[in-house]
Amino acid sequence: MKRSTLYSIAAALGVAALFFFMTTARAKVKCRVCTEFRGRTNCASAVGATEQAAREGAQTTACGPIASGMDEQIGCGRTQPTQVQCESR
């Protein structure tokens, strides 16, 4: 294999590792949220720098499959979760 190919692969792996580190380094809290909306329930997990950020991310993710359209997404996001579990990382 040529040196230039090896350098390109090494650079791509380095960028991927840096991206992974930068996105997870500030994630200090992990939350799992279950949401019920219009008779449908879904659970999702998310990480964030704060508990609030992790909860919001998990609820938004949980609402994705059970709400269709922007109005329902907003409505689902405003409902009280049926279950919340958060832990420090």
C-alpha positions as CSV (number, residue, x, y, z in Angstrom):
1,M,0.0,0.0,0.0
2,K,1.3,3.5,-0.8
3,R,2.4,5.8,1.9
4,S,-0.1,8.5,0.9
5,T,-2.9,6.0,1.3
6,L,-1.7,5.1,4.8
7,Y,-1.5,8.8,5.7
8,S,-5.0,9.4,4.4
9,I,-6.4,6.5,6.4
10,A,-4.5,7.6,9.6
11,A,-5.8,11.2,9.1
12,A,-9.4,10.0,8.7
13,L,-9.2,7.8,11.8
14,G,-7.7,10.7,13.7
15,V,-10.5,13.0,12.7
16,A,-13.1,10.4,13.6
17,A,-11.5,9.9,17.0
18,L,-11.4,13.6,17.6
19,F,-15.1,13.9,16.6
20,F,-16.1,11.1,19.0
21,F,-14.1,12.6,21.9
22,M,-15.5,16.1,21.4
23,T,-19.1,14.9,21.3
24,T,-18.9,12.6,24.3
25,A,-16.4,14.5,26.5
26,R,-19.0,17.0,27.8
27,A,-21.7,14.4,28.2
28,K,-21.8,14.0,32.0
29,V,-25.4,12.8,32.5
30,K,-27.3,10.0,30.9
31,C,-31.1,9.9,31.0
32,R,-33.7,7.4,29.9
33,V,-37.2,8.8,29.4
34,C,-40.5,7.0,28.6
35,T,-43.2,9.2,27.1
36,E,-46.9,8.4,26.4
37,F,-48.6,10.4,23.7
38,R,-52.1,9.7,22.3
39,G,-52.1,6.1,23.5
40,R,-48.7,5.2,22.2
41,T,-45.6,4.8,24.4
42,N,-41.9,4.9,23.5
43,C,-38.6,5.1,25.5
44,A,-35.3,6.6,24.6
45,S,-31.9,7.5,26.1
46,A,-29.7,10.5,25.6
47,V,-26.6,12.0,27.2
48,G,-25.9,15.7,27.9
49,A,-23.7,18.1,29.8
50,T,-26.6,18.7,32.3
51,E,-29.5,16.6,33.5
52,Q,-31.9,19.1,31.8
53,A,-30.2,18.7,28.4
54,A,-30.1,14.9,28.7
55,R,-33.8,14.8,29.6
56,E,-34.8,17.0,26.8
57,G,-32.8,15.1,24.3
58,A,-34.2,11.8,25.5
59,Q,-37.8,13.1,25.3
60,T,-37.3,14.5,21.9
61,T,-35.9,11.1,20.7
62,A,-38.7,9.2,22.4
63,C,-41.4,11.4,20.7
64,G,-40.0,10.8,17.2
65,P,-41.7,7.5,16.4
66,I,-45.0,8.2,18.2
67,A,-45.7,11.7,17.0
68,S,-46.2,12.7,13.3
69,G,-45.9,16.2,12.1
70,M,-44.5,19.3,13.8
71,D,-47.7,20.0,15.9
72,E,-47.6,16.5,17.4
73,Q,-43.9,16.7,18.0
74,I,-44.4,19.9,20.0
75,G,-47.3,18.5,21.8
76,C,-45.4,15.3,22.7
77,G,-42.4,17.3,23.8
78,R,-44.6,19.2,26.3
79,T,-46.2,16.1,27.9
80,Q,-45.0,14.9,31.2
81,P,-42.8,11.8,30.8
82,T,-44.2,8.6,32.4
83,Q,-40.7,7.5,33.5
84,V,-37.3,9.3,33.9
85,Q,-34.1,7.7,35.0
86,C,-30.9,9.8,35.1
87,E,-27.4,8.9,36.2
88,S,-24.0,10.6,36.2
89,R,-21.4,9.2,33.8
